[in-house]
């Protein structure tokens, strides 16, 4: 570890952070995942805690560069569990966490690539028999095997929880932002790879994956400050224009008119 241990209430605390390869929302380039980086930042805020980063997946050139972004935060090593692209990483993570025996496991809410279902922390907790804290915003204290934390709620609200360790916590986007990754530590850090049997994801093998289609544009966008204004705009009679009023027509003629309108608006192709 590059950070120095300090005497505090967190001395002797073992923390594991599960990290993944993220994707930039604009350029789609591989990077450290935002929520996972916040989880690492939260672990670094626990003075004296022994921190271990764990990644289960491949170690291609792009993935390695993204994972080194976590090393640049001041971590000396990432435990890289090699897995096939079609593998279910949960069994490998369960085995690794049992060997490490951490008191606290931090992870992002969901991955930025792959399935992104957000189910991995819950599947791990079910397999290990540990409690789960969702939406973690801050760790206030850890004393005598009990963690006092703040959980993020909608509209900026917070709820104080006490949970007995070991436990798994998903870090919310409202947690403190991650520090900038330094180039030197990122190059000097080590990716400690170890092989682990890959368990095929049978459900994923049955999926058919294709690029997402562009969503059809909305026929009408109402921009109003209040619900009353939006209701009035929705209930108001449309201005006469190129529309067509149909009356006393057969169902077939009405359906054809609706079909033609949807094609003209670009909803159907």
C-alpha positions as CSV (number, residue, x, y, z in Angstrom):
1,X,0.0,0.0,0.0
2,X,1.2,3.5,-0.8
3,X,-0.8,5.2,2.0
4,X,0.5,5.1,5.5
5,X,-1.5,3.4,8.3
6,X,-2.5,5.8,11.1
7,X,-3.6,4.9,14.6
8,X,-7.4,5.4,14.7
9,X,-10.6,3.6,15.4
10,X,-10.3,2.0,11.9
11,X,-6.9,0.4,12.7
12,X,-7.0,-3.3,11.9
13,X,-10.1,-2.8,9.7
14,X,-9.9,-4.9,6.5
15,X,-11.7,-3.3,3.6
16,X,-12.2,-4.8,0.1
17,X,-13.3,-2.6,-2.8
18,X,-14.8,-4.2,-5.9
19,X,-13.8,-2.2,-9.0
20,X,-14.9,-2.5,-12.6
21,X,-13.9,-1.0,-15.9
22,X,-16.1,2.0,-16.6
23,X,-17.0,3.8,-19.8
24,X,-16.9,7.5,-20.6
25,X,-20.4,8.7,-21.3
26,X,-19.3,10.9,-24.3
27,X,-16.3,9.2,-25.8
28,X,-17.2,5.6,-24.7
29,X,-13.5,5.1,-23.9
30,X,-12.6,2.7,-21.0
31,X,-11.9,4.5,-17.7
32,X,-12.3,3.9,-14.0
33,X,-16.0,3.7,-13.1
34,X,-17.3,6.8,-11.3
35,X,-19.1,5.1,-8.4
36,X,-16.3,2.5,-7.9
37,X,-13.8,5.3,-7.7
38,X,-16.0,7.0,-5.1
39,X,-15.9,3.6,-3.2
40,X,-12.1,3.7,-3.3
41,X,-12.1,7.3,-2.1
42,X,-14.4,6.3,0.8
43,X,-12.1,3.4,1.7
44,X,-9.1,5.8,1.7
45,X,-10.9,8.1,4.1
46,X,-10.9,5.3,6.7
47,X,-7.6,6.1,8.5
48,X,-5.6,3.0,9.3
49,X,-7.7,0.6,7.3
50,X,-6.1,-2.1,5.2
51,X,-7.5,-1.7,1.7
52,X,-7.5,-4.3,-1.1
53,X,-9.0,-3.7,-4.5
54,X,-10.5,-6.6,-6.4
55,X,-11.5,-6.9,-10.1
56,X,-13.0,-10.0,-11.7
57,X,-12.8,-10.0,-15.5
58,X,-10.4,-9.8,-18.4
59,X,-7.1,-7.8,-18.5
60,X,-6.9,-6.5,-22.0
61,X,-4.9,-3.4,-22.9
62,X,-7.9,-1.1,-22.5
63,X,-9.0,-2.7,-19.3
64,X,-5.5,-2.5,-17.8
65,X,-5.3,1.2,-18.6
66,X,-8.6,1.8,-16.9
67,X,-7.8,-0.2,-13.8
68,X,-4.5,1.7,-13.4
69,X,-6.7,4.7,-12.8
70,X,-7.5,3.2,-9.4
71,X,-3.9,2.6,-8.7
72,X,-3.2,6.3,-9.3
73,X,-5.4,7.1,-6.3
74,X,-2.7,5.8,-4.0
75,X,-3.2,2.0,-4.0
76,X,-0.2,-0.2,-4.6
77,X,-2.0,-3.3,-6.0
78,X,-5.2,-4.6,-7.6
79,X,-6.1,-8.2,-7.2
80,X,-7.1,-9.2,-10.7
81,X,-9.2,-12.4,-10.9
82,X,-9.0,-13.6,-14.5
83,X,-12.4,-14.5,-15.9
84,X,-13.8,-15.3,-19.4
85,X,-15.9,-12.6,-21.0
86,X,-19.0,-14.9,-20.7
87,X,-18.4,-16.0,-17.1
88,X,-20.5,-15.3,-14.1
89,X,-18.1,-13.4,-11.8
90,X,-20.1,-14.0,-8.6
91,X,-18.6,-17.4,-7.7
92,X,-15.1,-16.2,-8.2
93,X,-15.7,-13.1,-6.1
94,X,-17.3,-15.2,-3.3
95,X,-14.2,-17.4,-3.2
96,X,-11.9,-14.4,-3.2
97,X,-13.8,-12.6,-0.4
98,X,-13.9,-15.7,1.7
99,X,-10.1,-16.0,1.4
100,X,-9.6,-12.2,2.2
101,X,-12.1,-12.2,5.1
102,X,-12.7,-8.4,5.0
103,X,-15.0,-6.7,7.5
104,X,-16.4,-4.3,4.9
105,X,-16.8,-4.6,1.2
106,X,-17.5,-1.5,-0.9
107,X,-18.7,-1.4,-4.4
108,X,-20.5,0.9,-6.8
109,X,-24.2,0.7,-7.3
110,X,-24.0,-0.8,-10.7
111,X,-21.4,-1.3,-13.5
112,X,-21.0,1.1,-16.4
113,X,-20.4,-1.7,-18.8
114,X,-21.8,-5.2,-19.3
115,X,-25.2,-6.1,-17.8
116,X,-25.1,-3.2,-15.3
117,X,-28.0,-4.8,-13.4
118,X,-26.7,-3.8,-9.9
119,X,-27.4,-7.3,-8.6
120,X,-23.8,-8.4,-7.9
121,X,-23.6,-7.0,-4.4
122,X,-26.9,-8.6,-3.4
123,X,-25.9,-12.0,-4.9
124,X,-22.6,-11.8,-3.0
125,X,-24.4,-10.9,0.2
126,X,-26.8,-13.8,-0.3
127,X,-23.9,-16.3,-0.9
128,X,-21.9,-15.0,2.1
129,X,-24.8,-14.4,4.5
130,X,-23.9,-10.8,5.0
131,X,-26.1,-7.7,5.3
132,X,-26.3,-5.1,2.5
133,X,-26.3,-1.3,2.8
134,X,-27.5,0.4,-0.4
135,X,-26.8,4.0,-1.3
136,X,-23.9,4.5,1.1
137,X,-23.0,8.2,1.4
138,X,-20.6,8.3,4.3
139,X,-19.0,6.0,7.0
140,X,-19.3,7.9,10.3
141,X,-17.6,5.4,12.6
142,X,-16.8,1.8,13.1
143,X,-16.6,0.6,16.7
144,X,-16.6,-2.9,18.2
145,X,-17.6,-4.5,14.9
146,X,-20.6,-2.2,14.3
147,X,-20.5,0.5,11.5
148,X,-22.5,3.7,11.8
149,X,-23.2,5.0,8.3
150,X,-25.3,7.6,6.4
151,X,-27.5,6.3,3.7
152,X,-28.5,8.6,0.8
153,X,-32.2,9.1,0.3
154,X,-34.1,11.0,-2.5
155,X,-34.0,14.8,-2.4
156,X,-30.7,15.0,-0.5
157,X,-32.0,13.4,2.6
158,X,-29.8,11.1,4.8
159,X,-30.6,8.3,7.1
160,X,-28.3,7.0,9.8
161,X,-27.9,3.3,10.0
162,X,-26.0,0.9,12.3
163,X,-25.0,-2.4,10.8
164,X,-23.0,-5.3,12.2
165,X,-19.9,-6.2,10.2
166,X,-19.0,-8.0,8.0
167,X,-21.2,-6.2,5.5
168,X,-21.4,-5.2,1.8
169,X,-22.2,-1.6,0.9
170,X,-23.0,0.0,-2.4
171,X,-21.7,3.6,-2.7
172,X,-24.1,6.2,-4.0
173,X,-23.2,9.0,-6.5
174,X,-23.7,11.5,-3.7
175,X,-20.6,10.2,-1.9
176,X,-17.5,12.4,-2.0
177,X,-16.0,12.5,-5.5
178,X,-12.8,10.5,-6.2
179,X,-9.5,12.3,-6.1
180,X,-7.6,12.7,-9.4
181,X,-5.5,9.7,-10.5
182,X,-1.8,10.4,-10.5
183,X,0.3,9.1,-13.4
184,X,3.3,8.0,-11.4
185,X,1.5,5.8,-8.9
186,X,-0.7,4.4,-11.6
187,X,2.4,3.2,-13.6
188,X,4.2,1.9,-10.5
189,X,1.2,0.0,-9.1
190,X,0.8,-3.7,-9.7
191,X,-1.9,-5.8,-11.2
192,X,-1.6,-9.0,-9.3
193,X,-3.4,-11.5,-11.6
194,X,-4.4,-14.9,-10.5
195,X,-6.3,-17.6,-12.3
196,X,-9.7,-18.7,-11.1
197,X,-12.1,-21.2,-12.7
198,X,-14.7,-19.4,-14.8
199,X,-18.3,-20.5,-14.3
200,X,-20.3,-19.9,-17.5
201,X,-23.3,-17.6,-17.2
202,X,-26.0,-19.9,-18.6
203,X,-28.7,-17.2,-18.6
204,X,-26.4,-14.7,-20.4
205,X,-25.7,-17.3,-23.1
206,X,-29.4,-17.3,-24.0
207,X,-29.6,-13.5,-24.5
208,X,-29.5,-11.8,-27.9
209,X,-27.5,-8.6,-27.6
210,X,-27.8,-5.8,-30.2
211,X,-27.1,-2.1,-30.4
212,X,-29.7,0.1,-28.8
213,X,-32.1,1.7,-31.2
214,X,-32.6,5.5,-31.2
215,X,-35.7,6.3,-29.3
216,X,-38.6,7.8,-31.3
217,X,-39.1,11.5,-30.8
218,X,-42.0,12.7,-28.7
219,X,-44.9,14.2,-30.5
220,X,-45.3,17.0,-28.1
221,X,-43.1,18.4,-25.3
222,X,-44.8,20.5,-22.7
223,X,-42.5,22.7,-20.7
224,X,-44.3,24.2,-17.8
225,X,-43.4,25.0,-14.2
226,X,-46.4,23.5,-12.5
227,X,-48.7,20.5,-12.8
228,X,-51.7,22.8,-13.4
229,X,-50.0,24.3,-16.5
230,X,-49.0,20.9,-17.8
231,X,-52.6,19.7,-17.4
232,X,-54.0,22.7,-19.2
233,X,-51.5,22.3,-22.0
234,X,-52.4,18.6,-22.3
235,X,-56.1,19.2,-22.2
236,X,-56.1,22.2,-24.5
237,X,-57.5,21.8,-28.0
238,X,-54.8,21.5,-30.6
239,X,-54.3,24.4,-33.0
240,X,-55.6,23.8,-36.5
241,X,-52.8,23.1,-38.9
242,X,-52.0,20.2,-41.1
243,X,-54.0,17.8,-39.0
244,X,-56.9,15.9,-40.3
245,X,-60.2,15.5,-38.6
246,X,-61.8,12.2,-39.2
247,X,-65.5,11.5,-38.4
248,X,-67.8,8.6,-39.4
249,X,-65.0,6.5,-40.8
250,X,-64.4,2.8,-40.6
251,X,-61.9,1.3,-38.1
252,X,-59.7,0.4,-41.0
253,X,-59.6,4.0,-42.3
254,X,-58.9,5.3,-38.8
255,X,-56.1,2.9,-38.2
256,X,-54.5,3.7,-41.6
257,X,-54.6,7.5,-40.8
258,X,-52.9,6.9,-37.4
259,X,-50.3,4.7,-39.1
260,X,-49.5,7.3,-41.7
261,X,-49.2,10.0,-39.0
262,X,-46.8,7.9,-36.9
263,X,-44.6,7.3,-40.0
264,X,-44.6,11.0,-40.8
265,X,-43.5,11.8,-37.2
266,X,-40.7,9.2,-37.4
267,X,-42.1,7.0,-34.7
268,X,-42.4,4.1,-37.1
269,X,-40.0,3.3,-39.8
